[in-house]
Amino acid sequence: MSNPSNFKFTKTDEWVSVEGNVATIGVSDYAQSQLSDIVYLEFLVEPGDEFSKGDSLVTLESVKAAADVSSPVSGKVVEINEALTDDFEAVNADPFGRAWMVKVELSDPSELDSLMSADAYTTYCEERDH
């Protein structure tokens, strides 16, 4: 699966898609493939919560490991994808689509400038695999 060219990525394998002042956050295809089958997902935030870049938003558990999804930006939660609590296998099946996790209102849009482009992230993942 290729990384969507209009998304930004972190070195901790989160993705961000921005529309206006709202960022949608999820985990990359690389992340879900490293974790393997997701067996549990828990939201650590709810709508209205404010948080800073680097704060944990979601905990994922797989057959291999547990991992926190950290926020690549600061902001305020406007929506969480509650469907994932019953459909956590969507993280493996459609990480860039129906497995979005949190939508946030950006408090500092300039934070996006520190994230990687899809091409840079693809290169980063390839380097880790060697």
VMD Tcl script that builds the backbone (N, CA, C; Angstrom):
set m [mol new atoms 390]
animate dup $m
set s [atomselect $m all]
$s set {name element resname resid chain x y z} {
  {N N MET 1 A 0.856 -1.184 0.000}
  {CA C MET 1 A 0.000 0.000 0.000}
  {C C MET 1 A 0.898 1.242 0.000}
  {N N SER 2 A 0.646 2.149 -0.896}
  {CA C SER 2 A 1.468 3.353 -0.922}
  {C C SER 2 A 0.889 4.401 0.026}
  {N N ASN 3 A 1.741 5.307 0.450}
  {CA C ASN 3 A 1.322 6.353 1.379}
  {C C ASN 3 A 0.669 7.487 0.601}
  {N N PRO 4 A -0.516 7.932 1.027}
  {CA C PRO 4 A -1.207 9.019 0.320}
  {C C PRO 4 A -0.330 10.275 0.235}
  {N N SER 5 A -0.187 10.808 -0.953}
  {CA C SER 5 A 0.754 11.913 -1.186}
  {C C SER 5 A 0.354 13.207 -0.476}
  {N N ASN 6 A -0.926 13.354 -0.136}
  {CA C ASN 6 A -1.363 14.582 0.532}
  {C C ASN 6 A -1.337 14.471 2.060}
  {N N PHE 7 A -0.858 13.346 2.584}
  {CA C PHE 7 A -0.761 13.159 4.031}
  {C C PHE 7 A 0.639 13.546 4.499}
  {N N LYS 8 A 0.756 13.859 5.794}
  {CA C LYS 8 A 2.049 14.086 6.454}
  {C C LYS 8 A 2.247 12.945 7.446}
  {N N PHE 9 A 3.518 12.650 7.756}
  {CA C PHE 9 A 3.824 11.490 8.592}
  {C C PHE 9 A 4.844 11.829 9.673}
  {N N THR 10 A 4.819 11.015 10.749}
  {CA C THR 10 A 5.776 11.171 11.843}
  {C C THR 10 A 6.743 9.993 11.839}
  {N N LYS 11 A 7.854 10.145 12.554}
  {CA C LYS 11 A 8.803 9.043 12.701}
  {C C LYS 11 A 8.248 7.947 13.598}
  {N N THR 12 A 7.150 8.240 14.311}
  {CA C THR 12 A 6.508 7.221 15.146}
  {C C THR 12 A 5.299 6.606 14.433}
  {N N ASP 13 A 5.202 6.837 13.117}
  {CA C ASP 13 A 4.248 6.150 12.231}
  {C C ASP 13 A 2.797 6.600 12.319}
  {N N GLU 14 A 2.566 7.829 12.760}
  {CA C GLU 14 A 1.223 8.392 12.661}
  {C C GLU 14 A 1.115 9.180 11.357}
  {N N TRP 15 A -0.109 9.292 10.838}
  {CA C TRP 15 A -0.345 10.143 9.674}
  {C C TRP 15 A -1.316 11.258 10.037}
  {N N VAL 16 A -1.230 12.338 9.255}
  {CA C VAL 16 A -2.113 13.488 9.435}
  {C C VAL 16 A -2.613 13.911 8.063}
  {N N SER 17 A -3.901 14.132 7.983}
  {CA C SER 17 A -4.522 14.692 6.786}
  {C C SER 17 A -5.243 15.955 7.235}
  {N N VAL 18 A -5.025 17.064 6.537}
  {CA C VAL 18 A -5.581 18.337 6.994}
  {C C VAL 18 A -6.581 18.886 5.991}
  {N N GLU 19 A -7.716 19.322 6.529}
  {CA C GLU 19 A -8.732 20.001 5.734}
  {C C GLU 19 A -9.147 21.238 6.504}
  {N N GLY 20 A -8.806 22.414 5.970}
  {CA C GLY 20 A -9.077 23.647 6.704}
  {C C GLY 20 A -8.205 23.683 7.944}
  {N N ASN 21 A -8.845 23.818 9.119}
  {CA C ASN 21 A -8.110 23.854 10.388}
  {C C ASN 21 A -8.301 22.563 11.186}
  {N N VAL 22 A -8.784 21.509 10.507}
  {CA C VAL 22 A -9.026 20.233 11.183}
  {C C VAL 22 A -8.074 19.174 10.629}
  {N N ALA 23 A -7.364 18.533 11.543}
  {CA C ALA 23 A -6.438 17.457 11.180}
  {C C ALA 23 A -7.045 16.117 11.592}
  {N N THR 24 A -6.988 15.155 10.674}
  {CA C THR 24 A -7.396 13.788 10.968}
  {C C THR 24 A -6.118 12.983 11.186}
  {N N ILE 25 A -6.118 12.161 12.238}
  {CA C ILE 25 A -4.922 11.415 12.638}
  {C C ILE 25 A -5.220 9.920 12.648}
  {N N GLY 26 A -4.242 9.144 12.196}
  {CA C GLY 26 A -4.343 7.692 12.251}
  {C C GLY 26 A -2.944 7.095 12.262}
  {N N VAL 27 A -2.852 5.777 12.102}
  {CA C VAL 27 A -1.545 5.130 12.024}
  {C C VAL 27 A -1.315 4.650 10.598}
  {N N SER 28 A -0.059 4.614 10.216}
  {CA C SER 28 A 0.302 4.277 8.846}
  {C C SER 28 A 0.165 2.785 8.561}
  {N N ASP 29 A 0.190 2.480 7.280}
  {CA C ASP 29 A 0.184 1.092 6.840}
  {C C ASP 29 A 1.405 0.363 7.392}
  {N N TYR 30 A 2.549 1.045 7.408}
  {CA C TYR 30 A 3.776 0.448 7.963}
  {C C TYR 30 A 3.558 0.075 9.433}
  {N N ALA 31 A 2.953 0.980 10.200}
  {CA C ALA 31 A 2.728 0.722 11.626}
  {C C ALA 31 A 1.836 -0.493 11.834}
  {N N GLN 32 A 0.728 -0.550 11.097}
  {CA C GLN 32 A -0.182 -1.679 11.312}
  {C C GLN 32 A 0.472 -2.989 10.891}
  {N N SER 33 A 1.338 -2.950 9.853}
  {CA C SER 33 A 1.992 -4.189 9.427}
  {C C SER 33 A 3.019 -4.651 10.464}
  {N N GLN 34 A 3.665 -3.708 11.148}
  {CA C GLN 34 A 4.629 -4.058 12.198}
  {C C GLN 34 A 3.916 -4.608 13.434}
  {N N LEU 35 A 2.759 -4.046 13.747}
  {CA C LEU 35 A 2.003 -4.511 14.913}
  {C C LEU 35 A 1.344 -5.860 14.660}
  {N N SER 36 A 0.977 -6.126 13.429}
  {CA C SER 36 A 0.241 -7.323 13.053}
  {C C SER 36 A -1.230 -7.146 13.432}
  {N N ASP 37 A -1.922 -8.220 13.725}
  {CA C ASP 37 A -3.368 -8.157 13.935}
  {C C ASP 37 A -3.741 -7.373 15.190}
  {N N ILE 38 A -4.495 -6.295 14.993}
  {CA C ILE 38 A -4.975 -5.477 16.107}
  {C C ILE 38 A -6.114 -6.226 16.796}
  {N N VAL 39 A -6.017 -6.361 18.121}
  {CA C VAL 39 A -7.027 -7.106 18.876}
  {C C VAL 39 A -7.790 -6.222 19.859}
  {N N TYR 40 A -7.308 -4.979 20.058}
  {CA C TYR 40 A -7.967 -4.088 21.012}
  {C C TYR 40 A -7.534 -2.661 20.725}
  {N N LEU 41 A -8.452 -1.735 20.941}
  {CA C LEU 41 A -8.176 -0.317 20.738}
  {C C LEU 41 A -8.918 0.469 21.814}
  {N N GLU 42 A -8.221 1.417 22.432}
  {CA C GLU 42 A -8.845 2.245 23.471}
  {C C GLU 42 A -8.489 3.710 23.232}
  {N N PHE 43 A -9.521 4.550 23.211}
  {CA C PHE 43 A -9.295 5.993 23.092}
  {C C PHE 43 A -8.914 6.564 24.451}
  {N N LEU 44 A -7.883 7.406 24.472}
  {CA C LEU 44 A -7.424 8.042 25.702}
  {C C LEU 44 A -7.917 9.481 25.802}
  {N N VAL 45 A -8.605 9.943 24.758}
  {CA C VAL 45 A -9.159 11.302 24.715}
  {C C VAL 45 A -10.616 11.212 24.280}
  {N N GLU 46 A -11.327 12.312 24.493}
  {CA C GLU 46 A -12.705 12.393 24.012}
  {C C GLU 46 A -12.946 13.806 23.487}
  {N N PRO 47 A -14.025 13.981 22.706}
  {CA C PRO 47 A -14.295 15.305 22.143}
  {C C PRO 47 A -14.289 16.391 23.220}
  {N N GLY 48 A -13.626 17.499 22.891}
  {CA C GLY 48 A -13.509 18.623 23.817}
  {C C GLY 48 A -12.173 18.654 24.541}
  {N N ASP 49 A -11.475 17.507 24.594}
  {CA C ASP 49 A -10.174 17.460 25.266}
  {C C ASP 49 A -9.142 18.261 24.477}
  {N N GLU 50 A -8.298 18.986 25.206}
  {CA C GLU 50 A -7.175 19.677 24.585}
  {C C GLU 50 A -5.911 18.908 24.925}
  {N N PHE 51 A -4.956 18.901 23.996}
  {CA C PHE 51 A -3.738 18.128 24.196}
  {C C PHE 51 A -2.596 18.786 23.438}
  {N N SER 52 A -1.392 18.334 23.734}
  {CA C SER 52 A -0.187 18.865 23.097}
  {C C SER 52 A 0.421 17.831 22.172}
  {N N LYS 53 A 1.203 18.303 21.232}
  {CA C LYS 53 A 1.954 17.438 20.334}
  {C C LYS 53 A 2.729 16.437 21.186}
  {N N GLY 54 A 2.659 15.165 20.813}
  {CA C GLY 54 A 3.369 14.116 21.546}
  {C C GLY 54 A 2.519 13.390 22.570}
  {N N ASP 55 A 1.362 13.959 22.934}
  {CA C ASP 55 A 0.482 13.281 23.895}
  {C C ASP 55 A -0.128 12.027 23.267}
  {N N SER 56 A -0.399 11.023 24.084}
  {CA C SER 56 A -1.030 9.791 23.602}
  {C C SER 56 A -2.525 10.009 23.415}
  {N N LEU 57 A -3.022 9.549 22.266}
  {CA C LEU 57 A -4.441 9.695 21.935}
  {C C LEU 57 A -5.186 8.371 22.008}
  {N N VAL 58 A -4.510 7.305 21.612}
  {CA C VAL 58 A -5.129 5.985 21.483}
  {C C VAL 58 A -4.096 4.936 21.891}
  {N N THR 59 A -4.573 3.853 22.501}
  {CA C THR 59 A -3.728 2.692 22.749}
  {C C THR 59 A -4.204 1.573 21.836}
  {N N LEU 60 A -3.258 0.967 21.132}
  {CA C LEU 60 A -3.543 -0.192 20.281}
  {C C LEU 60 A -2.880 -1.412 20.893}
  {N N GLU 61 A -3.582 -2.537 20.856}
  {CA C GLU 61 A -2.966 -3.791 21.260}
  {C C GLU 61 A -3.102 -4.761 20.110}
  {N N SER 62 A -2.009 -5.467 19.850}
  {CA C SER 62 A -2.021 -6.466 18.790}
  {C C SER 62 A -1.567 -7.796 19.372}
  {N N VAL 63 A -1.541 -8.795 18.509}
  {CA C VAL 63 A -1.071 -10.098 18.961}
  {C C VAL 63 A 0.413 -10.039 19.308}
  {N N LYS 64 A 1.135 -9.024 18.806}
  {CA C LYS 64 A 2.574 -8.900 19.037}
  {C C LYS 64 A 2.941 -7.924 20.152}
  {N N ALA 65 A 2.215 -6.804 20.243}
  {CA C ALA 65 A 2.656 -5.729 21.136}
  {C C ALA 65 A 1.527 -4.740 21.404}
  {N N ALA 66 A 1.783 -3.852 22.339}
  {CA C ALA 66 A 0.879 -2.723 22.581}
  {C C ALA 66 A 1.625 -1.460 22.175}
  {N N ALA 67 A 0.889 -0.485 21.665}
  {CA C ALA 67 A 1.520 0.759 21.220}
  {C C ALA 67 A 0.564 1.915 21.436}
  {N N ASP 68 A 1.111 3.047 21.822}
  {CA C ASP 68 A 0.314 4.258 21.918}
  {C C ASP 68 A 0.418 5.025 20.613}
  {N N VAL 69 A -0.692 5.624 20.220}
  {CA C VAL 69 A -0.721 6.518 19.072}
  {C C VAL 69 A -0.556 7.922 19.641}
  {N N SER 70 A 0.559 8.572 19.291}
  {CA C SER 70 A 0.862 9.909 19.800}
  {C C SER 70 A 0.407 10.954 18.796}
  {N N SER 71 A 0.012 12.097 19.309}
  {CA C SER 71 A -0.451 13.144 18.418}
  {C C SER 71 A 0.722 13.874 17.768}
  {N N PRO 72 A 0.684 14.015 16.448}
  {CA C PRO 72 A 1.724 14.752 15.742}
  {C C PRO 72 A 1.548 16.266 15.822}
  {N N VAL 73 A 0.408 16.708 16.360}
  {CA C VAL 73 A 0.084 18.138 16.442}
  {C C VAL 73 A -0.611 18.430 17.767}
  {N N SER 74 A -0.684 19.706 18.118}
  {CA C SER 74 A -1.437 20.137 19.301}
  {C C SER 74 A -2.816 20.588 18.859}
  {N N GLY 75 A -3.786 20.450 19.747}
  {CA C GLY 75 A -5.120 20.913 19.386}
  {C C GLY 75 A -6.193 20.470 20.349}
  {N N LYS 76 A -7.418 20.471 19.832}
  {CA C LYS 76 A -8.598 20.113 20.608}
  {C C LYS 76 A -9.358 19.042 19.837}
  {N N VAL 77 A -9.718 17.969 20.517}
  {CA C VAL 77 A -10.436 16.866 19.881}
  {C C VAL 77 A -11.830 17.335 19.460}
  {N N VAL 78 A -12.145 17.153 18.179}
  {CA C VAL 78 A -13.493 17.473 17.718}
  {C C VAL 78 A -14.316 16.210 17.470}
  {N N GLU 79 A -13.616 15.085 17.207}
  {CA C GLU 79 A -14.344 13.842 16.955}
  {C C GLU 79 A -13.393 12.664 17.132}
  {N N ILE 80 A -13.918 11.554 17.663}
  {CA C ILE 80 A -13.159 10.311 17.686}
  {C C ILE 80 A -13.930 9.292 16.857}
  {N N ASN 81 A -13.225 8.354 16.280}
  {CA C ASN 81 A -13.854 7.344 15.431}
  {C C ASN 81 A -14.320 6.184 16.308}
  {N N GLU 82 A -15.468 6.384 16.944}
  {CA C GLU 82 A -15.980 5.382 17.887}
  {C C GLU 82 A -16.246 4.033 17.235}
  {N N ALA 83 A -16.476 4.020 15.920}
  {CA C ALA 83 A -16.714 2.753 15.224}
  {C C ALA 83 A -15.536 1.802 15.380}
  {N N LEU 84 A -14.348 2.345 15.580}
  {CA C LEU 84 A -13.155 1.491 15.705}
  {C C LEU 84 A -13.170 0.633 16.964}
  {N N THR 85 A -13.913 1.029 17.993}
  {CA C THR 85 A -13.923 0.216 19.211}
  {C C THR 85 A -14.585 -1.138 18.956}
  {N N ASP 86 A -15.442 -1.214 17.938}
  {CA C ASP 86 A -16.055 -2.486 17.550}
  {C C ASP 86 A -15.443 -3.059 16.280}
  {N N ASP 87 A -14.680 -2.229 15.555}
  {CA C ASP 87 A -14.142 -2.616 14.247}
  {C C ASP 87 A -12.649 -2.328 14.199}
  {N N PHE 88 A -11.913 -2.744 15.260}
  {CA C PHE 88 A -10.493 -2.407 15.316}
  {C C PHE 88 A -9.674 -3.091 14.232}
  {N N GLU 89 A -10.222 -4.168 13.626}
  {CA C GLU 89 A -9.490 -4.789 12.520}
  {C C GLU 89 A -9.414 -3.871 11.294}
  {N N ALA 90 A -10.204 -2.795 11.278}
  {CA C ALA 90 A -10.112 -1.799 10.203}
  {C C ALA 90 A -8.720 -1.166 10.174}
  {N N VAL 91 A -8.051 -1.115 11.328}
  {CA C VAL 91 A -6.696 -0.555 11.388}
  {C C VAL 91 A -5.772 -1.354 10.472}
  {N N ASN 92 A -5.952 -2.672 10.429}
  {CA C ASN 92 A -5.149 -3.509 9.545}
  {C C ASN 92 A -5.660 -3.450 8.104}
  {N N ALA 93 A -6.967 -3.392 7.928}
  {CA C ALA 93 A -7.556 -3.478 6.586}
  {C C ALA 93 A -7.520 -2.157 5.822}
  {N N ASP 94 A -7.702 -1.031 6.506}
  {CA C ASP 94 A -7.847 0.255 5.818}
  {C C ASP 94 A -7.269 1.385 6.672}
  {N N PRO 95 A -5.933 1.370 6.926}
  {CA C PRO 95 A -5.344 2.334 7.862}
  {C C PRO 95 A -5.486 3.798 7.433}
  {N N PHE 96 A -5.585 4.058 6.124}
  {CA C PHE 96 A -5.684 5.440 5.650}
  {C C PHE 96 A -7.124 5.863 5.369}
  {N N GLY 97 A -8.073 4.979 5.589}
  {CA C GLY 97 A -9.465 5.279 5.281}
  {C C GLY 97 A -10.339 5.182 6.513}
  {N N ARG 98 A -11.069 4.084 6.603}
  {CA C ARG 98 A -12.049 3.984 7.692}
  {C C ARG 98 A -11.410 3.839 9.068}
  {N N ALA 99 A -10.093 3.649 9.126}
  {CA C ALA 99 A -9.418 3.513 10.420}
  {C C ALA 99 A -8.824 4.830 10.920}
  {N N TRP 100 A -9.309 5.966 10.403}
  {CA C TRP 100 A -8.881 7.229 11.025}
  {C C TRP 100 A -9.263 7.156 12.494}
  {N N MET 101 A -8.519 7.830 13.345}
  {CA C MET 101 A -8.746 7.681 14.782}
  {C C MET 101 A -9.328 8.915 15.453}
  {N N VAL 102 A -8.688 10.063 15.237}
  {CA C VAL 102 A -9.089 11.279 15.943}
  {C C VAL 102 A -9.060 12.459 14.973}
  {N N LYS 103 A -10.058 13.319 15.079}
  {CA C LYS 103 A -10.057 14.586 14.341}
  {C C LYS 103 A -9.849 15.701 15.357}
  {N N VAL 104 A -8.933 16.615 15.024}
  {CA C VAL 104 A -8.581 17.675 15.961}
  {C C VAL 104 A -8.592 19.037 15.275}
  {N N GLU 105 A -8.967 20.031 16.055}
  {CA C GLU 105 A -8.847 21.414 15.603}
  {C C GLU 105 A -7.435 21.855 15.960}
  {N N LEU 106 A -6.676 22.251 14.946}
  {CA C LEU 106 A -5.271 22.608 15.150}
  {C C LEU 106 A -5.142 23.877 15.982}
  {N N SER 107 A -4.263 23.847 16.985}
  {CA C SER 107 A -3.981 25.064 17.747}
  {C C SER 107 A -2.727 25.755 17.222}
  {N N ASP 108 A -1.859 25.005 16.513}
  {CA C ASP 108 A -0.634 25.582 15.960}
  {C C ASP 108 A -0.329 24.908 14.622}
  {N N PRO 109 A -0.952 25.399 13.534}
  {CA C PRO 109 A -0.758 24.768 12.225}
  {C C PRO 109 A 0.701 24.689 11.784}
  {N N SER 110 A 1.578 25.528 12.327}
  {CA C SER 110 A 2.988 25.478 11.926}
  {C C SER 110 A 3.652 24.167 12.348}
  {N N GLU 111 A 3.058 23.433 13.299}
  {CA C GLU 111 A 3.611 22.134 13.706}
  {C C GLU 111 A 3.629 21.144 12.534}
  {N N LEU 112 A 2.755 21.349 11.571}
  {CA C LEU 112 A 2.701 20.458 10.410}
  {C C LEU 112 A 4.000 20.519 9.613}
  {N N ASP 113 A 4.695 21.649 9.689}
  {CA C ASP 113 A 5.930 21.826 8.926}
  {C C ASP 113 A 7.032 20.868 9.350}
  {N N SER 114 A 6.953 20.333 10.574}
  {CA C SER 114 A 8.001 19.431 11.061}
  {C C SER 114 A 7.737 17.978 10.667}
  {N N LEU 115 A 6.616 17.706 10.015}
  {CA C LEU 115 A 6.270 16.332 9.640}
  {C C LEU 115 A 6.838 15.981 8.267}
  {N N MET 116 A 6.952 14.686 8.009}
  {CA C MET 116 A 7.506 14.204 6.739}
  {C C MET 116 A 6.451 14.137 5.648}
  {N N SER 117 A 6.892 14.366 4.420}
  {CA C SER 117 A 6.028 14.142 3.258}
  {C C SER 117 A 5.863 12.631 3.074}
  {N N ALA 118 A 4.926 12.233 2.227}
  {CA C ALA 118 A 4.723 10.812 1.950}
  {C C ALA 118 A 5.992 10.183 1.377}
  {N N ASP 119 A 6.666 10.878 0.462}
  {CA C ASP 119 A 7.894 10.339 -0.134}
  {C C ASP 119 A 8.992 10.175 0.909}
  {N N ALA 120 A 9.175 11.181 1.757}
  {CA C ALA 120 A 10.206 11.102 2.799}
  {C C ALA 120 A 9.889 9.968 3.768}
  {N N TYR 121 A 8.620 9.799 4.112}
  {CA C TYR 121 A 8.223 8.739 5.029}
  {C C TYR 121 A 8.444 7.358 4.403}
  {N N THR 122 A 8.125 7.223 3.115}
  {CA C THR 122 A 8.347 5.946 2.424}
  {C C THR 122 A 9.822 5.577 2.473}
  {N N THR 123 A 10.688 6.539 2.197}
  {CA C THR 123 A 12.138 6.317 2.263}
  {C C THR 123 A 12.554 5.932 3.680}
  {N N TYR 124 A 12.019 6.640 4.666}
  {CA C TYR 124 A 12.313 6.360 6.077}
  {C C TYR 124 A 11.941 4.906 6.426}
  {N N CYS 125 A 10.773 4.453 5.992}
  {CA C CYS 125 A 10.337 3.079 6.285}
  {C C CYS 125 A 11.244 2.062 5.594}
  {N N GLU 126 A 11.619 2.341 4.346}
  {CA C GLU 126 A 12.491 1.424 3.615}
  {C C GLU 126 A 13.854 1.301 4.310}
  {N N GLU 127 A 14.370 2.424 4.817}
  {CA C GLU 127 A 15.657 2.392 5.507}
  {C C GLU 127 A 15.590 1.572 6.796}
  {N N ARG 128 A 14.450 1.612 7.482}
  {CA C ARG 128 A 14.305 0.844 8.732}
  {C C ARG 128 A 14.242 -0.652 8.453}
  {N N ASP 129 A 13.770 -1.028 7.282}
  {CA C ASP 129 A 13.610 -2.443 6.951}
  {C C ASP 129 A 14.910 -3.111 6.521}
  {N N HIS 130 A 15.970 -2.323 6.369}
  {CA C HIS 130 A 17.247 -2.896 5.909}
  {C C HIS 130 A 18.254 -2.983 7.015}
}
mol reanalyze $m
mol bondsrecalc $m
mol representation Tube
mol addrep $m
